[in-house]
Amino acid sequence: MMIDSHCHFDAPEFDADRADVHRRAVKSGVEKIVSPAITAASWPQLKSVASKYANVFPCYGLHPMFIDEHNNAHLKSLEAWVSAEN
């Protein structure tokens, strides 16, 4: 089984052809896609995209490459978001 363990599938760069990218990935043998969040503001979009594709698994969090966009309140928000999603 092939799993894409890090694809920002909710990124706006995929907006124009997300369905086609997904189709090609599946056709190539990718059975699951783990899609990590970038910022707190991106969680709703990630949830929306993942809800459309059964094999896309959202990984909510705060991406370390965007540390300047995060603050301590986002950690509490993350805890609440993940609790609500379970």
Secondary structure by P-SEA (a helix, b strand, c coil): cccccccccccccccccaaaaaaaaaaacccbbbbbbccccaaaaaaaaaaacccccccccccccccccccaaaaaaaaaaaaaac
